[in-house]
Amino acid sequence: MISNDQLFSMVRGNPILVGCIVACAALGAGIYFRSDVIPERQQALEQMTSEGRRLALNVRNGARLSEQMAVLTGASAQMQRRMIRKDELATNLQYFYRLEAETGIKLVDLRQGTGVSGSSTAPKQSGFSPVLFNISVQGDFPALLGFLRRLENGANYTRVVQASTAANVTNRSGPILLQLSVELLGQP
């Protein structure tokens, strides 16, 4: 057996070796006792890295956010001006009377539908609903085409759902009857 004096003299004679052994023992003990924390820290590091990437993307994409918001606000305001309200029957019908006066056709029948057409694909949560109109107009062929063109490119968002024409077979130069089912984009 080695006595304490011999042990101390060996330690004094090899201080670097003893320091390395003590350091290795301390590191080994630290690794052993802290090894259960490594997976938790690894997961926390991955979460912080992904959060950092997301924030960096937000900063980069948010550089022109005020410009994009202004564009969207303008587009939304323009959409609001071009939509009708389902409850404002007189205003809605006045749109078609104005088209009648501008295009030279004659409105034979004009009715606003009470429900939404079955062909509508507008989702219920969108806040928009198509308003159905059944229209019968009469006029010559160029006037009817002008009416359709003005209807499609007019002040309101319009979609022709169904159209049919009928002509007087005995008088080919007479007026043509055009029956339409159209939807105008509206707000409930």
MARGU-254351 format. One record per residue: residue number from 1; residue in one letter; x, z, y of N, C-alpha, C in turn. Coordinates in pm, 1 decimal. Layout:
// MARGU-254351
i aa n_px n_pz n_py ca_px ca_pz ca_py c_px c_pz c_py
NUM a X Z Y X Z Y X Z Y .
...
END
This chain:
// MARGU-254351
i aa n_px n_pz n_py ca_px ca_pz ca_py c_px c_pz c_py
1 m 82.1 0.0 -117.4 0.0 0.0 0.0 86.6 0.0 123.9 .
2 i 31.8 -53.6 225.5 104.8 -60.5 352.4 60.7 57.0 436.2 .
3 s 156.6 120.6 491.5 123.3 234.2 577.9 83.5 183.5 715.6 .
4 n 26.3 273.7 792.7 -19.1 237.8 927.8 97.5 197.2 1015.8 .
5 d 210.7 263.1 1002.0 328.1 228.3 1083.6 375.6 87.4 1051.7 .
6 q 376.1 51.6 923.9 419.4 -83.4 886.1 319.7 -187.9 939.1 .
7 l 193.5 -154.2 933.4 91.8 -246.4 983.8 107.5 -267.7 1133.8 .
8 f 129.5 -160.3 1209.3 147.1 -173.9 1353.9 272.2 -253.0 1387.0 .
9 s 379.1 -233.3 1310.0 502.4 -308.1 1336.4 483.2 -456.0 1305.5 .
10 m 402.1 -489.3 1204.7 374.0 -630.1 1175.4 289.7 -691.9 1287.3 .
11 v 196.4 -614.9 1338.6 111.7 -665.9 1447.1 196.7 -688.3 1570.6 .
12 r 288.7 -596.0 1602.2 374.2 -611.0 1720.3 471.7 -725.6 1701.6 .
13 g 508.5 -753.5 1581.7 603.8 -860.2 1556.1 538.9 -999.4 1558.7 .
14 n 410.4 -1009.8 1531.1 341.0 -1139.4 1528.0 212.3 -1132.5 1612.4 .
15 p 224.3 -1119.2 1742.1 103.3 -1103.4 1824.1 16.5 -1230.0 1829.1 .
16 i 79.2 -1346.5 1823.4 1.9 -1471.5 1830.8 -81.1 -1488.4 1704.0 .
17 l -18.1 -1459.9 1590.1 -87.8 -1471.0 1463.0 -204.3 -1373.8 1456.6 .
18 v -183.4 -1255.0 1498.5 -288.8 -1153.8 1496.0 -400.2 -1191.4 1593.5 .
19 g -364.6 -1241.4 1710.6 -465.2 -1284.6 1809.6 -550.2 -1397.5 1755.5 .
20 c -486.3 -1492.4 1685.0 -561.2 -1604.5 1627.1 -656.2 -1555.1 1518.2 .
21 i -607.9 -1462.3 1434.5 -692.6 -1408.1 1326.7 -811.5 -1334.3 1385.9 .
22 v -789.4 -1252.8 1490.2 -898.6 -1178.7 1554.0 -997.8 -1276.2 1619.7 .
23 a -944.9 -1380.2 1685.3 -1031.9 -1478.4 1750.6 -1114.8 -1553.3 1646.9 .
24 c -1052.1 -1593.1 1534.5 -1126.6 -1662.6 1428.4 -1234.7 -1572.6 1370.2 .
25 a -1202.4 -1446.5 1349.5 -1301.1 -1353.8 1296.0 -1417.0 -1336.3 1393.7 .
26 a -1385.3 -1325.8 1523.2 -1490.3 -1309.3 1624.4 -1578.0 -1434.8 1632.1 .
27 l -1516.2 -1552.4 1628.5 -1594.2 -1677.0 1630.5 -1679.8 -1691.3 1505.3 .
28 g -1624.7 -1659.8 1390.9 -1701.0 -1666.2 1266.8 -1820.9 -1572.8 1271.0 .
29 a -1800.8 -1450.5 1320.2 -1911.4 -1355.3 1330.1 -2016.5 -1404.9 1429.2 .
30 g -1970.6 -1462.6 1542.1 -2064.9 -1515.6 1641.6 -2146.9 -1630.1 1586.1 .
31 i -2082.3 -1720.1 1513.4 -2153.4 -1833.1 1453.7 -2252.2 -1783.9 1348.6 .
32 y -2210.4 -1688.4 1269.7 -2295.8 -1637.1 1163.4 -2420.6 -1570.3 1222.1 .
33 f -2401.7 -1485.7 1321.5 -2513.5 -1410.9 1376.0 -2602.0 -1495.1 1469.2 .
34 r -2547.6 -1602.3 1529.2 -2624.3 -1686.2 1621.7 -2670.4 -1818.5 1560.4 .
35 s -2646.4 -1840.6 1432.4 -2680.4 -1968.7 1370.1 -2830.6 -1993.5 1365.3 .
36 d -2912.5 -1890.3 1367.9 -3056.9 -1909.6 1365.3 -3110.7 -1960.1 1499.3 .
37 v -3035.4 -1948.6 1607.0 -3078.6 -1990.7 1739.8 -3050.1 -2139.5 1763.1 .
38 i -2962.0 -2199.7 1686.2 -2920.3 -2339.0 1708.4 -3037.7 -2436.4 1698.5 .
39 p -3123.9 -2431.2 1595.5 -3236.8 -2526.0 1591.7 -3333.2 -2509.7 1710.2 .
40 e -3355.5 -2386.0 1751.3 -3443.7 -2362.7 1865.4 -3384.8 -2422.8 1992.5 .
41 r -3256.1 -2403.1 2010.7 -3189.1 -2456.5 2129.4 -3184.7 -2609.4 2124.9 .
42 q -3167.8 -2664.3 2005.1 -3166.0 -2809.9 1990.1 -3301.6 -2867.7 2029.1 .
43 q -3408.8 -2804.3 1985.2 -3542.6 -2850.0 2018.3 -3569.0 -2836.3 2168.7 .
44 a -3526.6 -2726.2 2226.4 -3543.6 -2707.0 2370.8 -3465.7 -2812.3 2448.4 .
45 l -3346.1 -2846.3 2401.3 -3265.8 -2949.8 2466.5 -3336.4 -3085.3 2460.2 .
46 e -3393.8 -3119.1 2345.9 -3465.0 -3245.9 2331.4 -3586.9 -3251.2 2423.1 .
47 q -3659.7 -3140.3 2434.6 -3776.1 -3135.4 2523.1 -3734.3 -3152.4 2668.7 .
48 m -3627.8 -3083.7 2707.5 -3581.0 -3094.6 2846.4 -3528.8 -3235.0 2875.8 .
49 t -3465.3 -3297.4 2777.1 -3415.6 -3433.9 2795.8 -3531.4 -3531.2 2814.7 .
50 s -3635.2 -3518.8 2731.3 -3750.3 -3609.1 2745.7 -3823.2 -3583.0 2877.5 .
51 e -3833.7 -3459.4 2918.1 -3896.2 -3425.5 3046.9 -3814.7 -3483.4 3162.4 .
52 g -3684.5 -3475.9 3151.5 -3596.9 -3532.6 3254.3 -3612.0 -3683.8 3264.0 .
53 r -3620.6 -3750.0 3149.7 -3641.4 -3894.8 3150.0 -3775.5 -3931.0 3213.2 .
54 r -3879.3 -3854.4 3179.0 -4012.1 -3879.8 3235.2 -4011.1 -3860.4 3386.6 .
55 l -3946.5 -3754.7 3433.2 -3939.5 -3730.3 3577.3 -3858.9 -3838.6 3648.4 .
56 a -3750.7 -3885.2 3584.1 -3671.7 -3993.4 3643.5 -3754.6 -4120.9 3655.0 .
57 l -3835.5 -4150.4 3552.5 -3924.1 -4267.0 3559.2 -4029.6 -4250.0 3668.2 .
58 n -4083.1 -4129.1 3681.5 -4181.6 -4103.5 3786.5 -4121.7 -4123.9 3924.7 .
59 v -4000.5 -4078.0 3943.4 -3934.4 -4095.4 4073.4 -3911.9 -4243.6 4100.8 .
60 r -3864.4 -4316.7 3999.7 -3837.6 -4459.3 4017.7 -3967.3 -4536.6 4040.4 .
61 n -4071.5 -4506.2 3962.5 -4197.8 -4577.8 3977.8 -4276.0 -4532.3 4100.8 .
62 g -4250.5 -4414.3 4150.0 -4322.1 -4362.3 4266.4 -4263.7 -4408.2 4398.4 .
63 a -4157.4 -4487.1 4395.1 -4093.4 -4530.2 4519.5 -4189.4 -4613.9 4604.1 .
64 r -4270.8 -4699.3 4540.2 -4362.1 -4785.9 4614.2 -4507.1 -4740.7 4597.0 .
65 l -4525.9 -4615.3 4566.9 -4659.5 -4564.8 4537.9 -4752.7 -4576.1 4658.4 .
66 s -4705.0 -4548.8 4777.2 -4792.1 -4556.0 4895.2 -4836.2 -4699.4 4921.0 .
67 e -4747.5 -4796.4 4899.8 -4784.3 -4937.5 4916.4 -4890.2 -4977.5 4813.3 .
68 q -4869.0 -4936.8 4687.9 -4963.9 -4970.7 4582.6 -5098.5 -4903.2 4606.2 .
69 m -5096.3 -4781.4 4656.8 -5220.8 -4710.5 4686.5 -5297.8 -4781.5 4797.2 .
70 a -5227.2 -4831.7 4897.1 -5293.1 -4904.6 5005.1 -5356.8 -5033.0 4952.6 .
71 v -5288.1 -5103.4 4862.7 -5343.6 -5225.7 4803.9 -5468.7 -5193.1 4723.1 .
72 l -5462.2 -5087.8 4641.3 -5578.3 -5050.0 4559.8 -5695.2 -5003.7 4645.7 .
73 t -5666.8 -4931.7 4752.8 -5772.9 -4886.8 4842.3 -5840.8 -5006.1 4908.2 .
74 g -5761.4 -5105.1 4950.4 -5818.0 -5226.1 5009.4 -5902.5 -5303.4 4910.2 .
75 a -5853.0 -5315.3 4787.1 -5928.6 -5387.1 4684.1 -6058.6 -5313.4 4651.1 .
76 s -6053.1 -5181.5 4647.5 -6173.0 -5102.9 4619.5 -6274.9 -5118.3 4732.9 .
77 a -6228.5 -5118.4 4856.3 -6319.6 -5136.0 4969.5 -6383.6 -5274.2 4965.8 .
78 q -6306.0 -5376.0 4929.2 -6360.5 -5510.7 4919.5 -6464.5 -5518.2 4807.8 .
79 m -6437.6 -5453.1 4695.7 -6534.5 -5450.6 4585.7 -6663.7 -5381.8 4627.8 .
80 q -6651.2 -5271.6 4700.9 -6769.7 -5198.5 4745.3 -6857.1 -5285.8 4835.4 .
81 r -6793.0 -5368.6 4919.5 -6869.5 -5456.3 5009.2 -6941.7 -5566.2 4931.4 .
82 r -6887.0 -5607.2 4817.9 -6944.2 -5718.8 4742.9 -7044.9 -5674.6 4636.6 .
83 m -7067.0 -5545.5 4622.1 -7161.8 -5497.2 4521.4 -7295.5 -5465.8 4586.7 .
84 i -7400.0 -5475.4 4506.6 -7533.5 -5444.4 4555.0 -7576.3 -5309.4 4500.1 .
85 r -7680.8 -5257.5 4557.2 -7741.3 -5134.3 4505.5 -7871.8 -5172.3 4436.0 .
86 k -7889.2 -5121.1 4318.3 -8005.1 -5155.9 4235.4 -8136.7 -5116.7 4303.3 .
87 d -8136.8 -5007.6 4380.0 -8258.7 -4956.4 4441.0 -8298.6 -5031.6 4567.6 .
88 e -8209.9 -5107.6 4628.7 -8237.6 -5175.4 4755.2 -8294.3 -5314.8 4728.4 .
89 l -8417.6 -5318.3 4684.1 -8481.6 -5442.6 4642.0 -8489.3 -5544.3 4756.3 .
90 a -8529.7 -5502.2 4873.9 -8545.8 -5595.7 4985.5 -8412.9 -5658.9 5024.3 .
91 t -8308.3 -5580.2 5029.6 -8176.1 -5632.3 5064.7 -8126.8 -5728.2 4957.3 .
92 n -8149.7 -5695.3 4832.3 -8106.0 -5781.0 4722.2 -8177.5 -5915.4 4724.9 .
93 l -8307.5 -5913.3 4749.0 -8383.6 -6038.1 4753.2 -8348.0 -6119.7 4877.2 .
94 q -8315.6 -6053.3 4985.2 -8278.2 -6122.6 5108.5 -8154.5 -6210.1 5087.2 .
95 y -8064.6 -6168.1 4999.5 -7945.5 -6247.8 4967.8 -7984.9 -6386.0 4915.2 .
96 f -8083.8 -6389.9 4826.7 -8128.6 -6516.6 4769.4 -8207.8 -6599.8 4870.7 .
97 y -8283.4 -6533.9 4958.2 -8354.9 -6607.4 5062.6 -8256.7 -6672.5 5160.0 .
98 r -8148.0 -6603.4 5187.5 -8044.4 -6659.3 5275.4 -7981.1 -6782.1 5209.2 .
99 l -7954.0 -6773.3 5078.2 -7900.0 -6889.5 5006.3 -7999.2 -7005.7 5007.1 .
100 e -8126.5 -6976.0 4997.7 -8229.5 -7079.5 5002.3 -8223.5 -7152.2 5136.5 .
101 a -8214.0 -7078.4 5243.9 -8210.9 -7139.5 5376.7 -8082.3 -7220.0 5397.9 .
102 e -7970.0 -7172.7 5345.3 -7841.4 -7239.3 5368.2 -7824.3 -7364.6 5283.2 .
103 t -7884.4 -7369.0 5164.6 -7859.8 -7481.5 5073.7 -7972.1 -7585.1 5072.6 .
104 g -8087.9 -7552.1 5125.7 -8196.8 -7648.6 5130.9 -8279.3 -7656.5 5004.0 .
105 i -8263.3 -7565.9 4911.7 -8346.3 -7563.5 4791.2 -8472.6 -7482.8 4820.4 .
106 k -8567.8 -7486.0 4728.8 -8691.0 -7408.4 4745.3 -8699.4 -7305.9 4633.0 .
107 l -8712.6 -7178.1 4670.0 -8730.3 -7071.9 4570.8 -8874.9 -7075.4 4521.7 .
108 v -8891.4 -7099.7 4393.0 -9024.2 -7102.2 4333.4 -9061.6 -6962.5 4286.1 .
109 d -8966.0 -6893.5 4224.6 -8990.7 -6758.2 4172.2 -8860.7 -6679.7 4180.8 .
110 l -8871.7 -6555.5 4223.1 -8754.9 -6468.1 4233.9 -8797.9 -6327.1 4197.2 .
111 r -8736.8 -6273.8 4091.5 -8769.2 -6137.7 4047.4 -8641.6 -6063.4 4011.3 .
112 q -8635.3 -5939.0 4055.1 -8525.2 -5852.6 4013.1 -8568.9 -5782.4 3886.3 .
113 g -8484.1 -5790.3 3783.0 -8516.4 -5726.0 3656.7 -8515.1 -5574.7 3669.9 .
114 t -8594.2 -5510.9 3585.6 -8601.0 -5365.1 3589.6 -8490.0 -5302.0 3508.1 .
115 g -8442.0 -5371.3 3407.1 -8336.8 -5315.1 3322.2 -8211.4 -5397.7 3332.1 .
116 v -8116.6 -5361.6 3249.1 -7990.8 -5433.9 3240.6 -8004.3 -5535.1 3128.5 .
117 s -7947.8 -5652.7 3147.0 -7960.6 -5756.3 3044.5 -7891.0 -5713.0 2916.8 .
118 g -7935.6 -5764.9 2805.2 -7878.7 -5729.8 2675.5 -7739.0 -5783.4 2656.1 .
119 s -7699.5 -5884.1 2734.0 -7566.4 -5943.1 2717.1 -7460.6 -5869.6 2796.1 .
120 s -7499.6 -5764.6 2863.8 -7404.2 -5693.4 2948.5 -7298.3 -5623.1 2865.2 .
121 t -7176.0 -5632.7 2910.1 -7065.8 -5566.5 2840.7 -7005.5 -5456.9 2926.3 .
122 a -7071.4 -5419.1 3033.8 -7016.7 -5316.6 3122.9 -7026.7 -5180.4 3055.8 .
123 p -6914.9 -5105.9 3050.0 -6921.6 -4973.2 2990.5 -7002.6 -4878.2 3077.6 .
124 k -7070.7 -4784.6 3014.8 -7158.7 -4694.5 3087.6 -7082.6 -4601.0 3181.5 .
125 q -6959.2 -4565.4 3151.9 -6885.2 -4471.9 3233.6 -6812.3 -4539.0 3349.6 .
126 s -6826.1 -4669.9 3366.8 -6749.9 -4740.0 3469.2 -6805.0 -4716.2 3608.9 .
127 g -6931.3 -4680.1 3624.2 -6989.3 -4662.6 3755.9 -7046.6 -4792.7 3810.6 .
128 f -7034.8 -4901.3 3736.3 -7089.6 -5030.2 3776.1 -7197.8 -5068.3 3677.2 .
129 s -7298.0 -5137.6 3727.1 -7401.1 -5186.2 3636.6 -7450.0 -5320.6 3687.7 .
130 p -7461.3 -5418.0 3599.9 -7513.6 -5547.0 3642.9 -7664.0 -5538.2 3668.0 .
131 v -7708.0 -5604.6 3773.5 -7849.9 -5607.9 3808.2 -7899.0 -5748.8 3778.3 .
132 l -8000.0 -5758.7 3693.8 -8050.7 -5887.1 3646.4 -8153.5 -5944.3 3743.7 .
133 f -8142.1 -6074.3 3770.9 -8239.0 -6145.9 3852.9 -8283.6 -6269.9 3777.1 .
134 n -8413.0 -6296.8 3778.6 -8469.5 -6419.5 3722.9 -8511.2 -6505.9 3840.7 .
135 i -8454.5 -6626.4 3846.6 -8473.1 -6712.5 3962.7 -8519.3 -6849.3 3914.6 .
136 s -8616.7 -6905.8 3984.2 -8657.0 -7044.5 3964.1 -8645.2 -7112.6 4099.2 .
137 v -8565.7 -7219.4 4103.2 -8546.4 -7293.8 4227.6 -8577.6 -7440.1 4201.7 .
138 q -8610.5 -7508.0 4309.4 -8647.3 -7647.7 4299.5 -8575.8 -7723.8 4409.6 .
139 g -8524.2 -7840.9 4375.3 -8457.3 -7923.8 4473.8 -8393.5 -8043.9 4408.1 .
140 d -8328.4 -8126.0 4489.9 -8258.9 -8240.1 4432.2 -8126.9 -8193.0 4371.0 .
141 f -8065.4 -8280.4 4293.8 -7947.2 -8242.8 4216.5 -7831.2 -8192.1 4303.8 .
142 p -7792.0 -8260.2 4411.7 -7682.8 -8207.5 4495.7 -7714.7 -8071.6 4557.1 .
143 a -7840.7 -8051.3 4596.6 -7878.4 -7921.9 4655.2 -7870.0 -7810.6 4550.3 .
144 l -7912.1 -7839.6 4426.5 -7904.3 -7738.3 4320.1 -7759.2 -7704.2 4287.1 .
145 l -7672.9 -7806.4 4284.8 -7530.5 -7779.1 4261.7 -7471.9 -7697.3 4375.3 .
146 g -7510.9 -7727.8 4497.2 -7465.0 -7649.5 4611.9 -7511.4 -7504.2 4603.1 .
147 f -7636.1 -7486.7 4558.0 -7690.1 -7351.2 4540.3 -7608.7 -7274.7 4436.0 .
148 l -7582.5 -7339.4 4322.1 -7502.5 -7272.7 4217.3 -7362.0 -7239.3 4266.3 .
149 r -7301.8 -7332.1 4338.6 -7166.9 -7308.5 4391.4 -7166.8 -7190.5 4488.0 .
150 r -7265.7 -7186.7 4576.3 -7274.7 -7076.5 4673.4 -7306.0 -6944.9 4603.7 .
151 l -7384.0 -6952.3 4497.9 -7417.4 -6831.8 4422.2 -7293.3 -6774.6 4353.8 .
152 e -7213.7 -6860.5 4290.3 -7094.7 -6815.1 4219.2 -6983.7 -6769.2 4313.7 .
153 n -6970.7 -6832.4 4428.0 -6862.8 -6799.7 4522.3 -6913.4 -6721.5 4641.9 .
154 g -7030.7 -6664.8 4631.2 -7093.0 -6597.6 4744.0 -7038.4 -6458.6 4771.0 .
155 a -7114.9 -6387.1 4849.5 -7074.0 -6254.6 4894.5 -7076.0 -6150.0 4783.6 .
156 n -7152.9 -6172.8 4678.5 -7164.5 -6076.1 4569.2 -7099.5 -6130.6 4442.9 .
157 y -7056.6 -6039.7 4357.4 -7004.0 -6079.1 4226.4 -7122.3 -6120.4 4139.3 .
158 t -7121.2 -6245.4 4095.0 -7236.0 -6301.3 4023.9 -7191.7 -6363.8 3893.2 .
159 r -7276.3 -6349.0 3791.8 -7252.8 -6413.4 3663.0 -7383.9 -6476.6 3618.0 .
160 v -7377.3 -6604.7 3585.5 -7495.2 -6674.2 3534.3 -7503.4 -6644.5 3385.4 .
161 v -7613.5 -6583.4 3345.2 -7632.3 -6546.2 3205.5 -7699.4 -6659.3 3129.1 .
162 q -7800.3 -6719.2 3191.0 -7875.0 -6824.4 3123.8 -7924.6 -6921.8 3230.0 .
163 a -7924.6 -7050.0 3194.8 -7973.8 -7152.2 3286.7 -8045.9 -7259.9 3208.0 .
164 s -8151.2 -7311.8 3268.1 -8221.4 -7424.9 3208.1 -8278.4 -7510.2 3320.7 .
165 t -8287.2 -7638.4 3294.6 -8339.5 -7730.4 3395.3 -8457.8 -7806.3 3337.3 .
166 a -8541.1 -7852.6 3426.7 -8655.0 -7935.7 3387.6 -8677.9 -8035.9 3499.7 .
167 a -8700.8 -8159.0 3462.9 -8727.4 -8263.9 3561.0 -8864.6 -8322.5 3535.1 .
168 n -8921.8 -8379.6 3637.4 -9051.3 -8446.3 3626.0 -9026.6 -8581.6 3561.0 .
169 v -9077.2 -8602.2 3441.2 -9049.7 -8725.5 3368.0 -9122.1 -8845.7 3427.7 .
170 t -9230.8 -8824.8 3497.2 -9302.5 -8937.4 3557.2 -9240.0 -8979.2 3689.5 .
171 n -9180.5 -8886.0 3761.3 -9118.6 -8916.8 3890.1 -8972.2 -8874.1 3885.1 .
172 r -8884.7 -8964.2 3843.2 -8742.9 -8930.7 3826.9 -8673.6 -8901.3 3959.5 .
173 s -8724.7 -8946.3 4067.9 -8661.6 -8918.5 4197.1 -8713.3 -8788.9 4257.6 .
174 g -8802.6 -8721.4 4188.9 -8861.3 -8597.2 4238.2 -8765.7 -8479.7 4220.1 .
175 p -8808.3 -8363.9 4265.4 -8722.5 -8245.1 4256.8 -8702.9 -8198.2 4111.4 .
176 i -8589.7 -8131.0 4091.1 -8554.6 -8074.7 3960.5 -8579.8 -7924.2 3967.0 .
177 l -8632.3 -7868.4 3860.4 -8656.6 -7724.8 3852.5 -8541.0 -7661.4 3775.8 .
178 l -8478.8 -7560.0 3834.0 -8367.2 -7487.7 3771.7 -8409.1 -7342.4 3755.8 .
179 q -8407.3 -7295.2 3632.2 -8440.6 -7155.5 3604.4 -8312.2 -7084.1 3563.5 .
180 l -8285.1 -6971.7 3629.6 -8160.8 -6897.7 3607.7 -8189.9 -6752.0 3577.3 .
181 s -8106.2 -6696.1 3493.8 -8096.4 -6551.1 3479.6 -7954.4 -6517.7 3521.9 .
182 v -7942.4 -6442.5 3629.9 -7809.5 -6408.7 3682.0 -7796.1 -6257.9 3691.8 .
183 e -7672.0 -6214.0 3683.8 -7640.3 -6072.8 3702.3 -7552.6 -6059.6 3825.0 .
184 l -7587.3 -5967.7 3910.5 -7505.1 -5933.3 4024.5 -7447.8 -5795.0 3997.4 .
185 l -7318.4 -5780.8 4023.3 -7254.5 -5651.7 3999.0 -7304.0 -5551.5 4098.7 .
186 g -7349.3 -5438.8 4050.6 -7404.7 -5339.5 4139.2 -7368.3 -5199.2 4101.1 .
187 q -7412.9 -5109.3 4184.9 -7396.6 -4966.1 4161.1 -7532.5 -4908.4 4129.2 .
188 p -7537.7 -4814.9 4036.2 -7667.6 -4758.2 4000.9 -7729.6 -4678.1 4113.4 .
END
